[in-house]
Amino acid sequence: MYESPEFIARQLRKPSGDFAGTIAEKMGEGNRSLYDLMLGSMLIKDHDSILEIGFGSGTHFSDLLARAKNINVTGIDYSPDMTNMAKTNNKDEQRAGRLKLHTGNSNRLPFEDNSFHTVFCNMVIYFWDDPAEHLGEIQRVLKPGGLFYTGMRTRDSMLQFPFTKFGFNLYSIDQWKSVLQSHGFFIVRELRQKDPVFDDGENRVELESVSIAAKKQG
Ligand SMILES: C[S@@+](CC[C@H](N)C(=O)[O-])C[C@H]1O[C@@H](n2cnc3c(N)ncnc32)[C@H](O)[C@@H]1O
């Protein structure tokens, strides 16, 4: 079935309704390599508390929880469909008290100041029409010296998708690093990786994943 690029863009911004399962599956496949880069790049210690913004279907949480001993992971996504799907996909992790999932917007995080050692998000910054309100909240909930990791694709990668014409805020790596710096973060590290060719029958694209680590003043 043909879905217009505009419709796909709206669904990627906030999956909802009958198409939510389909888009979640496509995101899960298409962004697996970015999650591999992100999870491998994060400096995580035993007992750390970690927040993910915009987790989608959440099929990666068991891999994240295996990164260190007794870490606690919290997720927030403003799509109720994604929260429900991620809850269904992670029953054991929630029952064990290691994963808490919330529905909510990252411009108003329902968490105390200085709560998390690490905050990260993959493929979410494109939908922050005013990054200041989200980055301010991330600064607030991070502990002093905590790290915020942005997972994204390069601007050239994203321009291969017709749907990015519709409401995506795209950044080059340097542009996004400048945004982070102008909101009080110090850039610590940048990792890049060429992904395997992605071909879903509609798009055949060569993507480059990026993970940028930025520190809150300690
Ligand atoms: C393109 S999907 C990426 C999902 C997953 N992180 C991945 O890489 O496959 C964007 C996700 O972020 C969520 N999202 C977008 N803006 C958000 C915001 N302001 N607050 C919370 N969640 C947001 C959407 O609901 C969606 O699940």
The ligand as an SDF file (V2000), in Angstrom:
LIG
                    3D

 27 29  0  0  0  0  0  0  0  0999 V2000
   11.6710    8.4950   14.4480 C   0  0  0  0  0  0  0  0  0  0  0  0
   11.0920    7.7840   15.9250 S   0  0  0  0  0  0  0  0  0  0  0  0
   12.5860    7.0460   16.5760 C   0  0  0  0  0  0  0  0  0  0  0  0
   12.2860    5.8860   17.4970 C   0  0  0  0  0  0  0  0  0  0  0  0
   13.5330    5.1720   18.0310 C   0  0  0  0  0  0  0  0  0  0  0  0
   14.2910    6.0350   18.9000 N   0  0  0  0  0  0  0  0  0  0  0  0
   14.3970    4.7310   16.8780 C   0  0  0  0  0  0  0  0  0  0  0  0
   15.4750    5.3210   16.6570 O   0  0  0  0  0  0  0  0  0  0  0  0
   14.0150    3.7810   16.1760 O   0  0  0  0  0  0  0  0  0  0  0  0
   10.8650    9.1750   16.9890 C   0  0  0  0  0  0  0  0  0  0  0  0
   10.2790    8.7810   18.3350 C   0  0  0  0  0  0  0  0  0  0  0  0
   10.3970    9.8760   19.2310 O   0  0  0  0  0  0  0  0  0  0  0  0
    9.1490   10.1910   19.8070 C   0  0  0  0  0  0  0  0  0  0  0  0
    9.1660   11.6500   20.0710 N   0  0  0  0  0  0  0  0  0  0  0  0
    9.3060   12.6420   19.1530 C   0  0  0  0  0  0  0  0  0  0  0  0
    9.3180   13.8430   19.7500 N   0  0  0  0  0  0  0  0  0  0  0  0
    9.1850   13.6080   21.0940 C   0  0  0  0  0  0  0  0  0  0  0  0
    9.1120   14.4550   22.2400 C   0  0  0  0  0  0  0  0  0  0  0  0
    9.1510   15.7780   22.1260 N   0  0  0  0  0  0  0  0  0  0  0  0
    8.9750   13.8760   23.4550 N   0  0  0  0  0  0  0  0  0  0  0  0
    8.9100   12.5150   23.5750 C   0  0  0  0  0  0  0  0  0  0  0  0
    8.9540   11.6750   22.5220 N   0  0  0  0  0  0  0  0  0  0  0  0
    9.1030   12.2120   21.2920 C   0  0  0  0  0  0  0  0  0  0  0  0
    8.1110    9.7150   18.7960 C   0  0  0  0  0  0  0  0  0  0  0  0
    6.8610    9.4240   19.3840 O   0  0  0  0  0  0  0  0  0  0  0  0
    8.7880    8.4620   18.2410 C   0  0  0  0  0  0  0  0  0  0  0  0
    8.5110    7.3030   19.0060 O   0  0  0  0  0  0  0  0  0  0  0  0
  1  2  1  0
  2  3  1  0
  2 10  1  0
  3  4  1  0
  4  5  1  0
  5  6  1  0
  5  7  1  0
  7  8  2  0
  7  9  1  0
 10 11  1  0
 11 12  1  0
 11 26  1  0
 12 13  1  0
 13 14  1  0
 13 24  1  0
 14 15  1  0
 14 23  1  0
 15 16  2  0
 16 17  1  0
 17 18  1  0
 17 23  2  0
 18 19  1  0
 18 20  2  0
 20 21  1  0
 21 22  2  0
 22 23  1  0
 24 25  1  0
 24 26  1  0
 26 27  1  0
M  CHG  2   2   1   9  -1
M  END
$$$$
